[in-house]
């Protein structure tokens, strides 16, 4: 296995691990159900390559469901259904010709609660995605990949002398950064983050926000957050979701983050970002 100039890793059988080209994710007319209950109604949003898009809105308005639809996790729930398209650089990831494993490789996910594999070491956690996708690589490549991904996640200096210790023994903030490193190891083109700092202390939150600022140079990021200050700090684009009086969630307004916070077009957006409800 070798590394290309673009930062990709190529196995002996020419399998490419991920890609380095920034990707635009385009959701079109997304409608979602759990059983007979509609939770999203015709949501369309373009998440631009090389930018952070934040999804904001009160609890229960469909933000996390929308996020999970973006990499086909919604379909894992037996009662779940959806309609619409999710285009990764123009290719619908739900098209029957598209493999689920490829969608998960191209579009990674970091969850609200850190979820390192408890029986695995820090080192093994980082490369777990390679094993799950059946990619076999040499030891020296694994070593380089672990260092690279932990460095990008802002964790290398803290753990480089204890890579064989359990990932579950790290602090909450370190575990979340380990999960980010694990996601990066398969070279995703888009990284989805579902309230990644909600359970963390202010110091860990600051480190992860700084990590997001570094990562967006090479991966498109979509983040769900209830923290308005965080949305304003980390994102360039913002979408405000709302579900009113039992109706399905929809997007009230979306656009440049700074405009959304300083000069929104809809009074409900102004009320929400200024803390008057939600």
Backbone as JSON, one array per atom type, in Angstrom:
{
  "sequence": "XXXXXXXXXXXXXXXXXXXXXXXXXXXXXXXXXXXXXXXXXXXXXXXXXXXXXXXXXXXXXXXXXXXXXXXXXXXXXXXXXXXXXXXXXXXXXXXXXXXXXXXXXXXXXXXXXXXXXXXXXXXXXXXXXXXXXXXXXXXXXXXXXXXXXXXXXXXXXXXXXXXXXXXXXXXXXXXXXXXXXXXXXXXXXXXXXXXXXXXXXXXXXXXXXXXXXXXXXXXXXXXXXXXXXXXXXXXXXXXXXXXXXXXXXXXXXXXXXXXXXXXXXXXXXXXXXXXXXX",
  "N": [[0.84, -1.18, 0.0], [0.46, 2.25, -0.75], [1.0, 5.84, -0.44], [-0.61, 8.52, -2.05], [0.1, 11.65, -3.78], [-2.05, 13.26, -3.28], [-2.78, 12.61, -0.78], [-4.18, 10.29, -0.42], [-4.62, 6.8, 0.33], [-3.46, 3.88, -1.2], [-4.13, 0.53, -1.85], [-2.57, -2.66, -2.53], [-4.18, -3.85, -4.45], [-5.15, -1.71, -5.79], [-7.22, -0.42, -4.5], [-8.8, 2.47, -3.39], [-8.5, 4.38, -0.5], [-10.87, 6.31, 0.56], [-11.23, 9.81, -0.41], [-9.64, 12.9, -1.32], [-10.77, 15.1, -2.41], [-12.75, 17.93, -2.0], [-16.23, 17.89, -1.26], [-19.56, 18.7, -2.33], [-22.66, 18.48, -0.7], [-25.94, 17.79, -1.4], [-29.15, 18.04, -0.46], [-32.36, 17.15, -1.46], [-35.71, 17.89, -1.41], [-36.35, 16.36, 0.92], [-38.27, 14.16, 2.71], [-39.37, 12.62, 5.67], [-40.28, 9.78, 7.66], [-41.34, 8.17, 10.72], [-42.72, 5.28, 11.09], [-46.1, 5.99, 10.73], [-45.78, 8.6, 11.28], [-44.9, 11.71, 10.18], [-41.83, 13.37, 10.11], [-40.15, 15.14, 8.85], [-40.6, 17.52, 6.28], [-40.32, 17.86, 3.0], [-37.6, 18.96, 2.81], [-34.99, 20.89, 1.63], [-31.57, 21.45, 1.04], [-28.41, 22.81, 0.36], [-25.18, 21.88, 1.09], [-22.27, 23.32, 1.13], [-19.16, 22.62, -0.5], [-16.16, 22.46, 1.37], [-16.94, 24.07, 3.48], [-18.38, 24.81, 6.73], [-21.52, 23.85, 7.67], [-24.08, 24.73, 9.78], [-26.77, 23.28, 11.59], [-29.54, 24.45, 13.11], [-32.06, 24.89, 15.67], [-35.06, 24.27, 17.64], [-35.42, 21.49, 19.99], [-36.64, 18.41, 18.66], [-37.33, 19.13, 16.08], [-36.37, 17.84, 13.88], [-33.68, 17.94, 13.11], [-31.54, 16.13, 13.76], [-32.53, 13.8, 12.62], [-32.54, 14.54, 9.92], [-29.76, 14.83, 9.59], [-28.91, 12.17, 9.92], [-30.09, 11.02, 7.71], [-28.44, 11.93, 5.75], [-26.26, 10.24, 5.54], [-27.35, 7.77, 5.21], [-28.08, 6.51, 7.58], [-30.57, 6.67, 8.69], [-32.14, 4.71, 7.56], [-31.59, 2.45, 8.98], [-33.34, 2.15, 11.04], [-36.11, 0.23, 11.78], [-38.82, 1.15, 11.43], [-38.54, 3.38, 9.92], [-38.74, 5.65, 7.13], [-38.12, 7.34, 4.0], [-38.23, 9.99, 1.56], [-37.01, 11.55, -1.41], [-33.85, 13.03, -2.44], [-30.33, 12.61, -1.9], [-27.56, 14.11, -2.84], [-24.23, 13.55, -3.56], [-21.84, 15.4, -4.75], [-23.44, 15.43, -7.07], [-24.26, 12.79, -7.4], [-26.69, 10.51, -6.44], [-26.82, 9.18, -3.29], [-28.63, 7.32, -2.48], [-29.37, 5.93, -4.68], [-30.02, 2.81, -6.25], [-27.74, 1.69, -7.37], [-25.66, 2.53, -5.85], [-23.38, 1.72, -3.31], [-23.92, 0.93, 0.12], [-21.75, 0.81, 1.91], [-19.9, 2.44, 0.66], [-21.13, 4.94, 0.79], [-21.07, 5.36, 3.56], [-18.37, 5.48, 3.93], [-17.63, 7.72, 2.46], [-19.11, 9.7, 3.71], [-18.81, 10.55, 6.8], [-19.58, 10.13, 10.36], [-19.92, 11.75, 13.48], [-20.97, 11.3, 16.73], [-23.29, 12.54, 19.27], [-22.73, 11.57, 21.86], [-19.6, 10.48, 22.91], [-18.24, 7.56, 21.44], [-16.11, 5.5, 21.58], [-14.68, 2.29, 20.77], [-14.84, 0.15, 23.39], [-13.31, -2.15, 23.98], [-11.1, -1.89, 22.48], [-7.82, -0.6, 21.84], [-6.44, 2.78, 21.84], [-5.02, 3.09, 19.46], [-6.1, 0.95, 17.93], [-8.74, 1.79, 17.75], [-8.6, 4.0, 16.03], [-7.96, 2.89, 13.54], [-10.09, 1.25, 13.1], [-12.12, 1.57, 11.21], [-10.92, 0.8, 8.81], [-10.7, -1.94, 9.12], [-13.39, -2.64, 9.29], [-14.29, -2.09, 6.76], [-12.9, -3.86, 5.28], [-10.32, -3.36, 4.33], [-7.01, -4.08, 3.87], [-3.91, -3.28, 5.2], [-0.41, -2.4, 5.49], [1.76, -2.49, 8.41], [3.39, -0.18, 8.75], [2.01, 1.72, 7.32], [-0.38, 1.83, 8.73], [0.62, 2.86, 11.13], [1.43, 5.43, 10.31], [-1.01, 6.48, 9.49], [-2.51, 6.49, 11.86], [-1.04, 8.34, 13.42], [-1.33, 10.63, 11.79], [-4.15, 11.06, 11.73], [-4.83, 11.31, 14.44], [-3.36, 13.58, 14.98], [-4.66, 15.48, 13.36], [-7.06, 15.51, 14.68], [-6.38, 16.8, 16.94], [-5.22, 15.39, 19.07], [-2.91, 13.88, 19.19], [-0.47, 14.62, 20.58], [-1.22, 14.29, 23.2], [-1.69, 11.58, 23.54], [0.27, 10.02, 22.36], [2.18, 8.48, 23.66], [0.81, 6.43, 24.78], [-0.62, 4.68, 23.13], [-1.48, 2.06, 23.12], [-3.2, 1.77, 25.19], [-6.58, 1.46, 26.53], [-9.17, 2.98, 24.58], [-11.45, 3.81, 25.86], [-10.58, 4.71, 28.31], [-9.87, 7.32, 28.21], [-10.51, 10.86, 28.77], [-13.75, 12.51, 28.53], [-13.72, 14.56, 26.54], [-11.38, 13.88, 25.18], [-12.08, 11.34, 24.25], [-14.06, 12.05, 22.42], [-12.56, 13.4, 20.51], [-10.99, 11.27, 19.71], [-12.91, 9.75, 18.42], [-13.42, 11.44, 16.28], [-10.93, 11.27, 15.0], [-11.03, 8.57, 14.29], [-13.11, 8.62, 12.43], [-11.89, 10.12, 10.43], [-9.97, 8.45, 9.4], [-10.74, 6.85, 7.25], [-10.8, 8.55, 5.19], [-13.07, 10.47, 4.7], [-15.27, 12.47, 2.66], [-17.16, 14.16, 3.48], [-18.08, 15.23, 6.72], [-20.26, 14.52, 9.26], [-21.63, 15.91, 12.2], [-23.18, 15.4, 15.18], [-24.26, 17.35, 17.51], [-21.61, 17.49, 18.82], [-20.29, 18.54, 21.03], [-21.95, 18.71, 23.2], [-21.92, 17.3, 25.61], [-19.59, 18.02, 26.81], [-16.9, 19.7, 28.61], [-16.06, 23.26, 28.85], [-13.35, 23.67, 28.02], [-12.68, 21.36, 26.51], [-14.61, 21.67, 24.55], [-13.74, 24.0, 23.26], [-11.34, 23.07, 22.14], [-12.27, 21.15, 20.32], [-13.8, 22.76, 18.65], [-11.75, 24.3, 17.53], [-10.47, 22.25, 16.18], [-12.42, 21.61, 14.27], [-12.28, 23.95, 12.76], [-9.81, 23.58, 11.56], [-10.12, 21.18, 10.16], [-12.0, 21.71, 8.17], [-10.73, 22.59, 5.97], [-10.2, 20.42, 4.42], [-12.35, 18.68, 4.45], [-15.83, 18.66, 4.01], [-18.14, 19.92, 6.35], [-20.95, 19.22, 8.39], [-22.86, 20.28, 11.02], [-24.9, 19.67, 13.81], [-26.17, 21.74, 16.28], [-27.15, 23.04, 19.47], [-26.17, 25.22, 20.57], [-26.03, 28.51, 20.17], [-23.96, 30.37, 20.06], [-21.83, 28.73, 19.44], [-22.59, 27.82, 16.88], [-22.37, 30.2, 15.49], [-19.66, 30.7, 15.79], [-18.32, 28.54, 14.49], [-19.39, 27.97, 11.95], [-19.94, 28.63, 8.43], [-22.2, 28.63, 6.91], [-25.73, 28.4, 7.62], [-28.67, 26.74, 8.75], [-31.99, 27.05, 9.74], [-34.13, 25.08, 11.46], [-37.54, 24.16, 12.11], [-40.41, 22.99, 13.86], [-43.74, 23.3, 14.14], [-46.47, 23.24, 16.37], [-46.98, 20.44, 16.3], [-46.56, 19.85, 13.63], [-44.63, 18.54, 10.81], [-41.0, 18.85, 10.73], [-39.29, 21.57, 9.14], [-37.32, 23.75, 7.01], [-36.98, 27.0, 7.98], [-35.4, 29.14, 7.23], [-32.32, 29.73, 5.54], [-28.82, 30.38, 5.04], [-25.91, 32.54, 4.78], [-24.07, 32.36, 7.77], [-23.43, 34.63, 9.4], [-25.19, 36.55, 8.42], [-27.61, 35.33, 9.02], [-27.61, 35.6, 11.76], [-27.39, 38.34, 12.23], [-29.02, 39.75, 10.44], [-31.57, 38.4, 9.84], [-34.15, 37.12, 7.65], [-36.63, 36.19, 8.39], [-38.86, 36.72, 11.08], [-39.1, 34.74, 13.02], [-36.68, 33.42, 12.95], [-34.99, 35.41, 13.94], [-36.06, 35.63, 16.53], [-35.4, 33.11, 17.54], [-32.52, 32.85, 17.37], [-31.84, 34.86, 19.06], [-32.63, 33.97, 21.47], [-35.31, 34.07, 22.32], [-37.13, 32.07, 22.22], [-37.25, 28.43, 22.4]],
  "CA": [[0.0, 0.0, 0.0], [1.25, 3.47, -0.85], [0.27, 7.08, -0.29], [-0.51, 9.38, -3.21], [0.37, 13.05, -3.48], [-3.29, 13.88, -2.81], [-3.04, 12.2, 0.59], [-4.98, 9.08, -0.4], [-3.85, 5.58, 0.48], [-3.82, 2.92, -2.24], [-3.7, -0.81, -1.53], [-1.92, -3.38, -3.62], [-5.15, -4.13, -5.53], [-5.58, -0.41, -6.3], [-8.37, 0.13, -3.78], [-8.51, 3.8, -2.86], [-9.13, 4.69, 0.77], [-11.44, 7.65, 0.6], [-10.78, 10.78, -1.4], [-9.29, 14.16, -0.69], [-11.44, 16.21, -3.07], [-13.88, 18.45, -1.24], [-17.49, 17.52, -1.89], [-20.8, 19.37, -1.97], [-23.77, 17.58, -0.39], [-27.16, 18.49, -1.8], [-30.37, 17.33, -0.09], [-33.46, 17.68, -2.26], [-37.09, 17.47, -1.11], [-36.29, 15.26, 1.87], [-39.4, 13.92, 3.61], [-39.02, 11.46, 6.49], [-41.3, 9.26, 8.55], [-41.17, 7.04, 11.62], [-44.05, 4.7, 10.97], [-47.02, 6.91, 10.05], [-45.52, 9.97, 11.75], [-43.96, 12.46, 9.35], [-40.98, 14.21, 10.95], [-39.56, 16.16, 7.98], [-41.48, 17.76, 5.13], [-39.74, 18.45, 1.8], [-36.47, 19.79, 3.2], [-33.91, 20.98, 0.65], [-30.45, 22.24, 1.55], [-27.1, 22.56, -0.23], [-24.08, 22.03, 2.04], [-21.23, 23.66, 0.17], [-17.84, 22.03, -0.32], [-15.15, 23.24, 2.05], [-17.53, 24.97, 4.47], [-19.14, 24.23, 7.83], [-22.93, 24.22, 7.7], [-24.69, 24.4, 11.07], [-28.2, 23.06, 11.62], [-30.01, 24.92, 14.4], [-33.5, 24.83, 15.86], [-35.46, 23.65, 18.91], [-35.47, 20.02, 20.04], [-37.81, 17.81, 18.06], [-37.69, 19.71, 14.77], [-35.9, 16.97, 12.8], [-32.29, 18.19, 12.71], [-30.73, 14.91, 13.83], [-33.06, 12.88, 11.61], [-32.01, 15.02, 8.65], [-28.34, 14.51, 9.57], [-28.75, 10.73, 9.71], [-30.47, 10.72, 6.33], [-27.35, 12.33, 4.86], [-25.35, 9.12, 5.24], [-28.15, 6.55, 5.14], [-28.28, 5.87, 8.88], [-32.01, 6.68, 8.97], [-32.74, 3.48, 7.08], [-31.31, 1.37, 9.92], [-34.47, 2.05, 11.96], [-37.11, -0.57, 11.07], [-40.05, 1.88, 11.09], [-38.2, 4.63, 9.24], [-38.84, 5.75, 5.68], [-37.81, 8.68, 3.52], [-38.34, 10.27, 0.14], [-36.13, 12.64, -1.8], [-32.52, 12.68, -2.92], [-29.13, 13.16, -1.27], [-26.55, 14.06, -3.9], [-22.83, 13.82, -3.23], [-21.3, 15.85, -6.04], [-24.34, 15.1, -8.16], [-24.63, 11.37, -7.42], [-27.62, 10.2, -5.36], [-26.3, 8.07, -2.48], [-29.71, 6.35, -2.31], [-29.59, 5.21, -5.92], [-29.74, 1.38, -6.05], [-26.4, 1.33, -7.84], [-24.66, 3.03, -4.9], [-23.18, 0.82, -2.18], [-24.04, 1.52, 1.45], [-20.42, 0.95, 2.51], [-19.24, 3.59, 0.06], [-21.75, 6.13, 1.36], [-20.57, 5.53, 4.93], [-16.96, 5.83, 3.83], [-17.54, 9.09, 1.95], [-19.83, 10.62, 4.6], [-18.59, 10.05, 8.16], [-20.47, 10.64, 11.4], [-19.48, 11.84, 14.88], [-22.22, 11.36, 17.47], [-23.38, 13.42, 20.44], [-22.0, 10.93, 22.95], [-18.41, 9.78, 22.4], [-18.48, 6.12, 21.41], [-14.97, 4.66, 21.21], [-14.89, 0.88, 21.04], [-14.2, 0.01, 24.71], [-12.36, -3.26, 24.06], [-9.98, -1.59, 21.59], [-6.87, 0.44, 22.25], [-6.52, 4.04, 21.09], [-4.5, 2.78, 18.12], [-7.06, 0.11, 17.22], [-9.93, 2.59, 17.49], [-8.39, 4.87, 14.87], [-7.96, 2.11, 12.29], [-11.23, 0.32, 13.1], [-12.87, 1.71, 9.97], [-10.26, 0.02, 7.77], [-11.08, -3.34, 9.32], [-14.82, -2.8, 9.0], [-14.5, -2.02, 5.3], [-12.15, -4.94, 4.64], [-9.1, -2.87, 3.7], [-5.82, -4.59, 4.53], [-2.77, -2.39, 4.99], [0.78, -2.76, 6.23], [1.92, -1.88, 9.73], [3.96, 1.16, 8.67], [0.96, 2.61, 6.84], [-1.27, 2.01, 9.87], [1.28, 3.78, 12.07], [1.39, 6.78, 9.74], [-2.4, 6.91, 9.47], [-2.89, 6.77, 13.25], [-0.44, 9.62, 13.82], [-1.92, 11.71, 11.01], [-5.54, 11.32, 12.12], [-4.83, 11.84, 15.81], [-2.85, 14.96, 14.9], [-5.73, 16.31, 12.82], [-8.1, 15.6, 15.71], [-5.84, 17.53, 18.08], [-5.06, 14.46, 20.19], [-1.67, 13.12, 19.1], [0.51, 14.94, 21.63], [-1.72, 13.84, 24.49], [-1.8, 10.12, 23.66], [1.26, 9.31, 21.54], [2.96, 7.55, 24.48], [-0.07, 5.4, 25.37], [-1.52, 4.26, 22.06], [-1.98, 0.7, 23.36], [-4.16, 1.8, 26.29], [-7.96, 1.46, 26.04], [-9.74, 4.27, 24.21], [-12.48, 4.18, 26.84], [-9.96, 5.26, 29.51], [-9.63, 8.74, 27.99], [-11.55, 11.77, 29.25], [-14.84, 12.66, 27.57], [-13.27, 15.37, 25.42], [-10.4, 13.1, 24.42], [-12.82, 10.29, 23.55], [-14.74, 12.63, 21.25], [-11.53, 13.65, 19.5], [-10.62, 9.96, 19.19], [-13.96, 9.38, 17.46], [-13.16, 12.25, 15.09], [-9.79, 10.65, 14.33], [-11.51, 7.31, 13.7], [-13.88, 8.98, 11.24], [-11.0, 10.66, 9.4], [-9.04, 7.43, 8.91], [-11.19, 6.29, 5.96], [-10.77, 9.66, 4.24], [-14.39, 10.92, 4.27], [-15.34, 13.74, 1.94], [-18.07, 14.95, 4.3], [-18.13, 14.78, 8.11], [-21.46, 14.94, 9.96], [-21.39, 15.98, 13.63], [-24.46, 15.57, 15.87], [-24.02, 17.96, 18.82], [-20.4, 16.82, 19.3], [-19.74, 19.14, 22.24], [-23.02, 18.95, 24.16], [-21.63, 16.67, 26.89], [-18.2, 18.29, 27.13], [-16.57, 20.9, 29.35], [-15.69, 24.36, 27.96], [-12.01, 23.52, 27.45], [-12.77, 20.36, 25.45], [-15.41, 22.26, 23.48], [-12.87, 24.92, 22.52], [-10.38, 22.29, 21.35], [-12.99, 20.53, 19.2], [-14.14, 23.84, 17.7], [-10.52, 24.6, 16.8], [-10.26, 21.12, 15.28], [-13.36, 21.8, 13.15], [-11.74, 25.01, 11.93], [-8.7, 23.04, 10.79], [-10.56, 20.09, 9.3], [-12.85, 22.15, 7.06], [-9.89, 22.81, 4.79], [-10.11, 19.21, 3.61], [-13.57, 17.9, 4.49], [-17.04, 19.44, 4.22], [-18.66, 19.57, 7.68], [-22.32, 19.59, 8.74], [-22.94, 20.12, 12.46], [-26.1, 20.02, 14.57], [-25.83, 22.32, 17.58], [-28.13, 23.87, 20.17], [-25.42, 26.35, 21.1], [-26.04, 29.54, 19.13], [-22.62, 30.95, 19.97], [-21.0, 27.77, 18.71], [-22.97, 27.88, 15.47], [-21.82, 31.43, 14.92], [-18.2, 30.63, 15.76], [-17.68, 27.52, 13.66], [-19.98, 27.7, 10.63], [-20.06, 29.68, 7.41], [-23.59, 28.58, 6.47], [-26.59, 28.01, 8.73], [-30.06, 26.45, 8.4], [-32.85, 27.07, 10.91], [-35.23, 24.12, 11.38], [-38.63, 24.42, 13.04], [-41.63, 22.18, 13.77], [-44.72, 24.07, 14.9], [-47.77, 22.67, 16.72], [-47.1, 19.06, 15.86], [-46.33, 19.67, 12.19], [-43.27, 18.05, 10.53], [-39.94, 19.84, 10.66], [-38.94, 22.15, 7.84], [-36.34, 24.83, 7.13], [-37.57, 28.34, 7.91], [-34.48, 30.06, 6.56], [-30.92, 29.31, 5.54], [-27.95, 31.31, 4.35], [-24.64, 32.82, 5.46], [-24.28, 32.36, 9.21], [-23.41, 35.98, 9.97], [-26.44, 37.2, 8.03], [-28.68, 34.69, 9.79], [-27.59, 36.09, 13.14], [-27.46, 39.8, 12.32], [-30.06, 40.33, 9.6], [-32.41, 37.33, 9.3], [-35.3, 37.58, 6.88], [-37.86, 35.74, 9.05], [-38.84, 37.11, 12.49], [-38.92, 33.56, 13.87], [-35.23, 33.2, 13.03], [-34.47, 36.41, 14.88], [-36.48, 35.26, 17.88], [-34.68, 31.92, 18.01], [-31.08, 33.08, 17.58], [-31.68, 35.79, 20.17], [-33.02, 33.31, 22.71], [-36.66, 34.4, 22.77], [-37.82, 30.78, 22.4], [-36.41, 27.27, 22.1]],
  "C": [[0.89, 1.24, 0.0], [0.37, 4.69, -0.67], [0.49, 7.95, -1.51], [-0.21, 10.8, -2.79], [-0.86, 13.75, -2.92], [-3.63, 13.46, -1.39], [-3.92, 10.97, 0.7], [-4.04, 7.89, -0.19], [-4.37, 4.55, -0.51], [-3.26, 1.56, -1.87], [-3.08, -1.47, -2.75], [-2.87, -3.69, -4.77], [-5.8, -2.86, -6.04], [-6.87, 0.11, -5.67], [-7.98, 1.46, -3.17], [-9.23, 3.97, -1.53], [-9.58, 6.14, 0.73], [-10.94, 8.53, -0.53], [-10.51, 12.09, -0.73], [-10.03, 15.34, -1.3], [-12.66, 16.65, -2.27], [-15.18, 18.22, -2.0], [-18.62, 18.41, -1.41], [-21.88, 18.31, -1.76], [-25.06, 18.36, -0.61], [-28.37, 17.62, -1.47], [-31.55, 17.98, -0.8], [-34.79, 17.05, -1.85], [-37.12, 16.27, -0.16], [-37.53, 15.25, 2.77], [-39.1, 12.63, 4.36], [-40.16, 11.09, 7.42], [-40.7, 8.27, 9.54], [-42.56, 6.41, 11.72], [-44.94, 5.63, 10.16], [-46.78, 8.36, 10.41], [-44.49, 10.66, 10.87], [-43.17, 13.43, 10.23], [-40.25, 15.3, 10.16], [-40.43, 16.3, 6.74], [-40.74, 18.56, 4.05], [-38.62, 19.45, 2.12], [-35.4, 19.73, 2.11], [-32.8, 21.88, 1.19], [-29.18, 21.83, 0.82], [-26.02, 22.87, 0.8], [-22.8, 22.12, 1.22], [-19.88, 23.05, 0.52], [-16.91, 22.99, 0.4], [-15.69, 24.25, 3.04], [-18.16, 24.15, 5.59], [-20.56, 24.76, 7.73], [-23.5, 23.8, 9.04], [-26.2, 24.27, 10.9], [-28.68, 23.43, 13.01], [-31.53, 24.82, 14.45], [-33.84, 24.11, 17.15], [-35.41, 22.12, 18.83], [-36.75, 19.54, 19.37], [-38.2, 18.34, 16.7], [-37.06, 18.95, 13.6], [-34.46, 17.15, 12.38], [-31.46, 16.91, 12.68], [-31.22, 13.86, 12.84], [-32.52, 13.26, 10.24], [-30.53, 14.64, 8.52], [-28.12, 13.03, 9.28], [-29.17, 10.3, 8.31], [-29.3, 10.99, 5.38], [-26.3, 11.25, 4.65], [-26.04, 7.76, 5.41], [-28.27, 5.82, 6.47], [-29.76, 5.78, 9.24], [-32.64, 5.33, 8.6], [-32.45, 2.28, 7.98], [-32.46, 1.15, 10.89], [-35.61, 1.35, 11.24], [-38.35, 0.2, 10.62], [-39.8, 3.11, 10.24], [-38.37, 4.52, 7.73], [-38.49, 7.16, 5.27], [-38.06, 8.77, 2.03], [-37.45, 11.46, -0.16], [-34.78, 12.12, -2.24], [-31.45, 13.32, -2.05], [-28.0, 13.0, -2.27], [-25.18, 14.44, -3.36], [-22.13, 14.12, -4.54], [-22.12, 15.32, -7.21], [-24.79, 13.66, -8.25], [-25.5, 11.06, -6.21], [-27.12, 8.99, -4.57], [-27.36, 7.01, -2.22], [-30.04, 5.61, -3.6], [-29.22, 3.73, -5.72], [-28.34, 0.95, -6.48], [-25.3, 1.72, -6.86], [-24.58, 2.12, -3.67], [-23.28, 1.57, -0.86], [-22.67, 1.76, 2.07], [-19.69, 2.16, 1.94], [-19.81, 4.89, 0.6], [-21.22, 6.41, 2.76], [-19.09, 5.92, 4.93], [-16.8, 7.29, 3.4], [-18.11, 10.12, 2.93], [-19.76, 10.06, 6.01], [-19.52, 10.71, 9.16], [-19.78, 10.64, 12.75], [-20.72, 12.13, 15.7], [-22.13, 12.28, 18.69], [-22.58, 12.86, 21.61], [-20.79, 10.21, 22.4], [-18.61, 8.27, 22.49], [-17.26, 5.33, 20.93], [-15.29, 3.2, 21.52], [-14.13, 0.52, 22.32], [-13.16, -1.09, 24.79], [-11.13, -3.01, 23.2], [-9.09, -0.53, 22.19], [-7.11, 1.71, 21.45], [-6.11, 3.79, 19.64], [-5.54, 2.0, 17.32], [-8.34, 0.87, 16.9], [-9.77, 3.41, 16.22], [-8.52, 4.08, 13.57], [-9.14, 1.15, 12.18], [-12.0, 0.39, 11.79], [-12.25, 0.93, 8.82], [-10.66, -1.45, 7.87], [-12.53, -3.57, 8.91], [-15.12, -2.78, 7.52], [-13.62, -3.01, 4.55], [-10.88, -4.51, 3.95], [-7.89, -3.35, 4.51], [-4.62, -3.72, 4.18], [-1.6, -2.87, 5.83], [0.91, -1.98, 7.53], [2.43, -0.45, 9.64], [2.93, 2.17, 8.19], [-0.05, 2.87, 7.96], [-0.67, 3.02, 10.86], [1.18, 5.23, 11.59], [-0.03, 7.34, 9.78], [-2.88, 7.27, 10.86], [-2.32, 8.11, 13.69], [-1.1, 10.79, 13.09], [-3.31, 12.07, 11.51], [-5.64, 11.84, 13.55], [-4.31, 13.27, 15.85], [-3.94, 15.89, 14.4], [-6.85, 16.51, 13.84], [-7.61, 16.31, 16.96], [-5.54, 16.67, 19.29], [-3.69, 13.79, 20.25], [-0.72, 13.38, 20.26], [0.09, 14.39, 22.99], [-1.67, 12.32, 24.65], [-0.68, 9.35, 22.97], [2.09, 8.3, 22.33], [2.1, 6.46, 25.11], [-1.09, 4.89, 24.34], [-2.11, 2.88, 22.3], [-2.93, 0.64, 24.55], [-5.57, 1.89, 25.74], [-8.46, 2.86, 25.7], [-10.77, 4.75, 25.21], [-11.92, 4.78, 28.12], [-9.68, 6.76, 29.38], [-10.76, 9.57, 28.6], [-12.6, 11.92, 28.16], [-14.42, 13.45, 26.33], [-12.27, 14.63, 24.55], [-11.08, 11.97, 23.64], [-13.51, 10.84, 22.3], [-13.73, 12.91, 20.14], [-11.01, 12.33, 18.91], [-11.65, 9.49, 18.16], [-13.83, 10.19, 16.17], [-12.01, 11.64, 14.29], [-10.2, 9.35, 13.64], [-12.3, 7.57, 12.42], [-12.97, 9.42, 10.1], [-10.15, 9.58, 8.74], [-9.45, 6.85, 7.57], [-11.33, 7.37, 4.91], [-12.18, 10.09, 3.77], [-14.3, 12.24, 3.51], [-16.26, 14.71, 2.66], [-18.05, 14.37, 5.71], [-19.36, 15.39, 8.78], [-21.2, 14.89, 11.46], [-22.7, 16.32, 14.34], [-24.21, 16.04, 17.3], [-22.75, 17.4, 19.47], [-19.84, 17.37, 20.6], [-20.75, 19.24, 23.38], [-22.73, 18.38, 25.55], [-20.24, 17.01, 27.41], [-18.03, 19.59, 27.92], [-16.1, 21.99, 28.39], [-14.32, 24.22, 27.3], [-12.02, 22.51, 26.3], [-13.56, 20.89, 24.26], [-14.56, 23.18, 22.62], [-11.9, 24.16, 21.63], [-11.07, 21.68, 20.13], [-13.4, 21.59, 18.18], [-12.91, 24.24, 16.89], [-10.21, 23.49, 15.79], [-11.17, 21.23, 14.06], [-12.82, 22.86, 12.19], [-10.58, 24.55, 11.07], [-9.19, 22.02, 9.76], [-11.31, 20.58, 8.06], [-12.03, 22.49, 5.81], [-9.87, 21.59, 3.87], [-11.35, 18.34, 3.65], [-14.75, 18.84, 4.75], [-17.69, 18.98, 5.51], [-20.09, 20.08, 7.83], [-22.48, 19.29, 10.22], [-24.31, 20.54, 12.99], [-25.66, 20.58, 15.91], [-27.0, 23.11, 18.14], [-27.48, 25.12, 20.75], [-25.29, 27.41, 20.01], [-24.67, 30.18, 18.96], [-21.69, 30.03, 19.2], [-21.31, 27.8, 17.22], [-22.34, 29.09, 14.79], [-20.3, 31.38, 14.81], [-17.67, 29.71, 14.68], [-18.2, 27.43, 12.24], [-19.97, 28.92, 9.72], [-21.48, 29.77, 6.87], [-24.45, 28.02, 7.6], [-28.0, 27.77, 8.2], [-30.87, 26.33, 9.68], [-34.05, 26.16, 10.67], [-36.29, 24.47, 12.43], [-39.76, 23.43, 12.79], [-42.64, 22.84, 14.7], [-46.0, 23.3, 15.11], [-47.99, 21.29, 16.12], [-46.91, 18.82, 14.38], [-44.91, 19.14, 11.97], [-42.26, 19.19, 10.48], [-39.68, 20.32, 9.24], [-37.91, 23.25, 8.08], [-37.05, 26.16, 6.95], [-36.72, 29.24, 7.03], [-33.08, 29.47, 6.57], [-30.1, 30.32, 4.74], [-26.64, 31.48, 5.1], [-24.89, 32.99, 6.95], [-24.36, 33.77, 9.78], [-24.69, 36.74, 9.62], [-27.62, 36.63, 8.82], [-28.76, 35.24, 11.21], [-27.76, 37.59, 13.24], [-28.59, 40.42, 11.52], [-30.93, 39.24, 8.99], [-33.64, 37.89, 8.61], [-36.62, 37.24, 7.57], [-37.8, 36.11, 10.53], [-38.68, 35.93, 13.44], [-37.44, 33.2, 14.01], [-34.61, 34.16, 14.03], [-34.82, 36.05, 16.31], [-35.67, 34.09, 18.41], [-33.21, 32.21, 18.3], [-30.82, 34.07, 18.71], [-32.27, 35.26, 21.48], [-34.42, 33.61, 23.21], [-37.59, 33.18, 22.8], [-36.86, 29.67, 22.06], [-35.48, 26.9, 23.22]]
}
